[in-house]
Amino acid sequence: MGYAQHFRHQLPVIAALGRTVVSALRTPPGQAPQTPGPERHATLPPRPAALVKDYLRHVGGDPAAYPGVIPPHFFPQWGFPLSAQALVGLPYPMAKVLNGGCRLEMHRPLPANEPLEVTARLEKIDDDGRRAVIHTSVVTGTASAPRAVVAHLQAVVPLKPKDRSAPPKEPVRVPEDALELVRWRLRADAGLQFAQLTGDFNPVHWVKPYAKAFGFRSTILHGFSTLARAFEGLTAYRLAGRPERLETLDVRFTRPLVLPQEVGLFVRGTSLWVGGARGGPAALAGTFTTKELQ
């Protein structure tokens, strides 16, 4: 199944990401800008209902669990254009950027039928000469629900080739005693489908020769697709189908998830992992908090 019918809704995302890469190519190496940077703000129309439903089904969610609200993990679809503007002019090879992690804070449900008020800002840059970790924030709300969803993003830009002489780093692993909540069979075209639904058409997620040129066996799944599946897995199997009970979801993308692949969501207490099996390498590792509802 494809979602090409939603392509027209993704044009702002595609254009913004393209401008960021072109700007990086034109910006000579030099000193990073002062941080935090200026806030970028936009008022956007409500997201199309059909797009939201298809997106939820794709990541394993139930549209009936979101009456009148938008899933908070859908924020990249409207937040990326603005956050990309915040990165324009950075003296880094942005075409090589990788998603390092995200902390998602859900302060209140995000209404589906109101214009979105979105603010993005470059918060700080950690540059050790080997890699640059770029921290940005994206805040989304509406007139009736200001600051409903806050996302703290970490993008990693490698600056030097890996030291092949160094011993390999031990991967983050799924604990042997973690409980498996749900399992997914991810098809080879999962990256293309997520791109059609969110606008993130980075070729590493859907063009196999491009992914191989970057050293991967095949295309790799978007980190935010893995995050969304983890969110929906927690909702269905830990929160009785009530996503509003999830307060924070704080994750690191610890290993590329090469497609196609079968993986599971594992939990132990308030920690979670996405990986192939207990004891095996994890593609995502993080923590979550929940809240009781009145």
Backbone torsions as a table, in degrees:
resi	resn	phi	psi	omega
1	MET	NA	134.8	177.6
2	GLY	-114.5	167.0	-178.5
3	TYR	-127.9	35.6	-177.4
4	ALA	-61.4	-23.1	-179.0
5	GLN	-64.2	-17.8	-179.4
6	HIS	-94.3	3.2	-173.6
7	PHE	-56.3	-40.3	-176.3
8	ARG	-62.1	-25.6	178.6
9	HIS	-76.9	-12.1	-175.2
10	GLN	-99.3	-2.1	-175.7
11	LEU	-58.1	-40.5	177.6
12	PRO	-61.1	-37.0	179.5
13	VAL	-66.8	-47.1	-178.5
14	ILE	-60.2	-45.7	-178.6
15	ALA	-63.8	-41.6	-178.2
16	ALA	-67.1	-42.9	179.5
17	LEU	-65.9	-37.2	177.3
18	GLY	-63.8	-42.0	178.8
19	ARG	-62.6	-36.9	-179.6
20	THR	-64.0	-44.9	-179.7
21	VAL	-65.4	-45.2	-180.0
22	VAL	-61.9	-41.9	178.9
23	SER	-61.1	-41.1	179.7
24	ALA	-64.2	-36.6	178.7
25	LEU	-66.6	-30.0	-177.8
26	ARG	-89.9	-13.9	-176.8
27	THR	-90.2	118.9	179.7
28	PRO	-69.3	151.8	176.6
29	PRO	-56.7	142.9	-178.8
30	GLY	-179.1	-163.4	-177.3
31	GLN	-73.4	137.1	177.8
32	ALA	-66.0	151.9	-178.7
33	PRO	-67.8	161.8	176.0
34	GLN	-67.7	145.7	179.2
35	THR	-130.0	153.4	-2.7
36	PRO	-68.8	153.4	-179.8
37	GLY	-86.1	-177.2	179.1
38	PRO	-70.4	152.7	176.2
39	GLU	-78.7	138.4	174.1
40	ARG	-109.3	131.2	-175.1
41	HIS	-128.4	143.8	176.0
42	ALA	-147.3	145.7	171.1
43	THR	-107.3	122.2	-172.2
44	LEU	-120.1	149.5	178.3
45	PRO	-68.7	160.2	176.5
46	PRO	-55.8	149.1	179.2
47	ARG	-72.8	143.0	179.5
48	PRO	-59.9	133.8	-176.1
49	ALA	-61.2	-39.0	-179.1
50	ALA	-65.2	-37.1	178.0
51	LEU	-64.4	-44.9	-179.5
52	VAL	-62.6	-43.4	-179.4
53	LYS	-63.8	-44.8	179.9
54	ASP	-64.7	-39.8	178.1
55	TYR	-61.5	-46.2	-179.1
56	LEU	-61.5	-44.7	179.6
57	ARG	-62.7	-38.3	-178.5
58	HIS	-62.9	-39.2	-177.2
59	VAL	-93.1	12.3	174.9
60	GLY	87.5	15.8	-179.4
61	GLY	-93.0	170.2	179.0
62	ASP	-113.5	110.7	179.6
63	PRO	-54.5	-28.6	179.8
64	ALA	-66.8	-16.6	178.6
65	ALA	-80.8	-4.1	-176.7
66	TYR	-126.1	57.8	179.9
67	PRO	-67.7	115.6	176.3
68	GLY	74.1	9.6	179.6
69	VAL	-134.7	165.4	-179.0
70	ILE	-106.0	138.7	175.8
71	PRO	-62.0	131.0	-175.8
72	PRO	-63.8	-27.9	-178.6
73	HIS	-75.3	-0.7	175.9
74	PHE	-82.9	1.0	-173.1
75	PHE	-56.1	-30.4	179.5
76	PRO	-58.1	-29.2	-176.1
77	GLN	-62.7	-37.1	179.0
78	TRP	-106.7	-18.9	-175.4
79	GLY	-87.6	-25.9	-176.7
80	PHE	-62.5	-42.1	179.5
81	PRO	-56.8	-41.3	-178.5
82	LEU	-74.2	-41.7	179.4
83	SER	-67.0	-31.7	176.3
84	ALA	-65.1	-37.0	176.0
85	GLN	-60.2	-35.7	-179.6
86	ALA	-67.8	-16.9	-177.8
87	LEU	-99.8	-6.5	-179.2
88	VAL	-61.5	131.9	178.6
89	GLY	95.5	-3.4	178.2
90	LEU	-69.7	138.7	-176.5
91	PRO	-85.0	51.2	-178.2
92	TYR	-130.7	155.2	176.9
93	PRO	-75.2	83.5	-171.8
94	MET	-67.1	-16.7	176.3
95	ALA	-67.1	-16.5	-178.9
96	LYS	-99.9	6.5	-173.5
97	VAL	-64.5	141.9	176.9
98	LEU	-123.3	149.5	179.2
99	ASN	-80.8	117.2	-177.0
100	GLY	-92.6	-30.0	-178.7
101	GLY	169.2	176.5	-177.3
102	CYS	-159.0	137.1	168.9
103	ARG	-111.2	119.0	-177.4
104	LEU	-109.1	122.7	-179.4
105	GLU	-113.6	123.4	-179.7
106	MET	-106.6	101.6	-177.8
107	HIS	-86.9	-28.4	177.6
108	ARG	-166.5	160.7	178.2
109	PRO	-61.1	147.1	-178.0
110	LEU	-98.7	109.9	-176.7
111	PRO	-58.4	141.0	-175.8
112	ALA	-86.1	-24.1	-171.5
113	ASN	-108.5	21.9	177.0
114	GLU	-120.0	151.4	173.3
115	PRO	-57.8	143.7	-180.0
116	LEU	-90.0	131.6	172.9
117	GLU	-101.7	112.9	-172.2
118	VAL	-120.7	133.8	177.5
119	THR	-129.7	134.3	178.2
120	ALA	-130.1	149.5	180.0
121	ARG	-154.1	140.8	169.3
122	LEU	-75.8	119.2	-174.5
123	GLU	-91.4	-50.2	179.0
124	LYS	-164.6	165.9	177.4
125	ILE	-132.5	127.2	174.0
126	ASP	-105.7	107.4	-176.0
127	ASP	-119.5	110.9	179.7
128	ASP	-105.1	13.1	-179.7
129	GLY	88.1	-25.4	178.0
130	ARG	-93.0	-37.8	176.8
131	ARG	-155.6	158.2	175.7
132	ALA	-115.7	129.0	175.4
133	VAL	-105.4	116.1	-174.7
134	ILE	-102.9	121.2	-178.6
135	HIS	-103.8	123.9	175.2
136	THR	-129.8	161.2	176.3
137	SER	-126.1	146.1	175.0
138	VAL	-131.1	119.3	-179.0
139	VAL	-112.3	128.1	-178.7
140	THR	-125.4	135.1	175.7
141	GLY	-156.2	-172.4	173.9
142	THR	-137.0	179.1	179.8
143	ALA	-60.0	-38.2	-178.6
144	SER	-89.0	-13.3	-178.2
145	ALA	-140.5	71.2	-179.9
146	PRO	-65.2	145.6	178.3
147	ARG	50.6	44.5	-178.2
148	ALA	-67.0	-42.0	-176.6
149	VAL	-131.1	128.2	178.2
150	VAL	-121.8	125.1	179.1
151	ALA	-116.1	128.8	174.4
152	HIS	-108.3	116.7	-172.4
153	LEU	-108.3	146.8	173.8
154	GLN	-125.2	118.2	176.3
155	ALA	-110.6	136.1	-176.7
156	VAL	-112.1	126.4	177.5
157	VAL	-116.2	110.9	176.3
158	PRO	-67.9	135.7	-178.1
159	LEU	-109.8	-20.9	179.0
160	LYS	-134.1	151.0	176.5
161	PRO	-62.8	155.3	177.9
162	LYS	-64.6	144.0	176.4
163	ASP	-79.6	102.3	-176.4
164	ARG	-68.0	-19.3	-179.3
165	SER	-82.4	-15.3	-179.4
166	ALA	-75.7	146.8	177.9
167	PRO	-63.2	144.3	-178.5
168	PRO	-62.1	142.8	-179.9
169	LYS	-77.3	134.5	178.8
170	GLU	-65.1	126.1	-177.6
171	PRO	-72.3	154.9	170.4
172	VAL	-67.9	133.1	-175.5
173	ARG	-120.0	152.9	172.9
174	VAL	-72.9	126.0	-179.5
175	PRO	-60.6	147.9	-179.3
176	GLU	-63.7	-28.3	-176.5
177	ASP	-98.9	11.8	178.9
178	ALA	-74.1	149.9	179.1
179	LEU	-94.0	128.4	177.0
180	GLU	-84.3	123.2	-178.4
181	LEU	-92.0	-41.3	-174.5
182	VAL	-157.6	156.6	-179.5
183	ARG	-129.1	143.5	-179.3
184	TRP	-125.2	140.9	169.6
185	ARG	-101.8	109.3	-175.8
186	LEU	-94.3	119.5	-177.1
187	ARG	-76.9	165.8	-179.7
188	ALA	-62.4	-27.3	-178.3
189	ASP	-96.8	14.7	-179.4
190	ALA	-62.2	-34.6	178.3
191	GLY	-67.9	-41.4	178.5
192	LEU	-64.9	-42.1	-179.8
193	GLN	-63.2	-42.9	179.2
194	PHE	-64.6	-36.7	177.0
195	ALA	-63.0	-41.8	179.6
196	GLN	-64.8	-26.2	-178.0
197	LEU	-91.6	-21.1	-175.7
198	THR	-121.6	-19.3	-179.0
199	GLY	92.5	-3.1	180.0
200	ASP	-84.8	88.6	-176.0
201	PHE	-96.5	32.7	172.5
202	ASN	-53.8	122.3	-173.2
203	PRO	-61.2	-20.6	-179.1
204	VAL	-62.5	-18.1	-178.6
205	HIS	-93.5	-11.2	-175.6
206	TRP	-148.4	-5.0	177.3
207	VAL	-113.8	106.0	-171.9
208	LYS	-59.6	-47.1	179.5
209	PRO	-60.1	-36.6	178.4
210	TYR	-64.9	-44.8	179.1
211	ALA	-62.2	-40.3	178.9
212	LYS	-64.6	-35.0	178.2
213	ALA	-63.3	-24.2	178.1
214	PHE	-92.9	6.3	174.3
215	GLY	96.2	6.9	178.8
216	PHE	-95.3	151.9	178.7
217	ARG	-66.7	-31.6	-178.9
218	SER	-158.0	-169.1	177.3
219	THR	-65.1	155.7	-179.9
220	ILE	-119.6	148.3	-178.4
221	LEU	-73.9	145.3	173.9
222	HIS	-57.9	139.2	174.9
223	GLY	-59.3	-37.5	-178.1
224	PHE	-73.0	-20.6	172.0
225	SER	-70.5	-42.2	176.5
226	THR	-63.1	-42.5	178.0
227	LEU	-60.2	-45.4	-178.3
228	ALA	-62.8	-39.9	178.1
229	ARG	-65.9	-39.4	177.2
230	ALA	-63.8	-42.1	177.8
231	PHE	-58.3	-48.1	-177.2
232	GLU	-71.7	-31.2	175.2
233	GLY	-65.1	-43.1	175.7
234	LEU	-62.5	-42.6	-179.8
235	THR	-58.9	-46.9	-174.5
236	ALA	-74.3	-38.2	-169.1
237	TYR	-110.9	-4.8	176.3
238	ARG	-125.9	-23.2	-173.1
239	LEU	-118.9	22.4	174.7
240	ALA	53.5	35.5	177.6
241	GLY	74.4	19.7	-177.7
242	ARG	-117.0	91.3	-176.5
243	PRO	-62.9	-23.9	-179.0
244	GLU	-67.3	-11.3	177.7
245	ARG	-79.8	-16.1	179.6
246	LEU	-80.8	123.0	-175.1
247	GLU	-96.3	-47.1	177.0
248	THR	-140.6	150.6	172.4
249	LEU	-138.7	114.2	-172.2
250	ASP	-121.0	111.5	-172.5
251	VAL	-131.9	155.8	169.0
252	ARG	-118.3	141.8	175.1
253	PHE	-94.2	103.2	-165.6
254	THR	-95.4	-13.0	-177.2
255	ARG	-162.2	137.4	177.5
256	PRO	-60.7	138.5	178.5
257	LEU	-100.3	98.0	-174.8
258	VAL	-77.2	137.9	-177.4
259	LEU	-100.9	148.6	-7.1
260	PRO	-77.7	160.9	-178.6
261	GLN	-164.9	156.0	174.0
262	GLU	-112.9	126.2	-178.1
263	VAL	-137.8	164.3	178.4
264	GLY	-126.7	162.2	172.9
265	LEU	-100.6	122.8	-177.6
266	PHE	-117.9	143.6	178.1
267	VAL	-133.9	153.2	170.5
268	ARG	-149.2	108.6	-173.4
269	GLY	65.4	-122.9	178.7
270	THR	-106.6	21.1	175.4
271	SER	-108.3	152.3	-179.0
272	LEU	-144.2	156.1	179.0
273	TRP	-144.0	151.3	168.6
274	VAL	-118.8	123.4	-178.9
275	GLY	-165.1	178.5	-176.9
276	GLY	-76.5	-34.7	-175.8
277	ALA	-164.6	161.6	173.9
278	ARG	-59.3	135.4	-178.6
279	GLY	85.0	-12.6	-179.5
280	GLY	-91.2	169.9	179.4
281	PRO	-61.7	144.8	178.6
282	ALA	-103.3	139.2	174.2
283	ALA	-87.0	-24.6	179.7
284	LEU	-141.4	139.9	175.1
285	ALA	-141.8	141.1	-178.6
286	GLY	-175.5	-166.7	179.9
287	THR	-136.1	163.1	177.3
288	PHE	-144.5	156.4	173.4
289	THR	-129.0	151.9	-179.5
290	THR	-125.6	168.8	179.1
291	LYS	-136.4	150.4	175.3
292	GLU	-85.4	142.0	-178.8
293	LEU	-103.3	144.9	179.2
294	GLN	-79.1	NA	NA
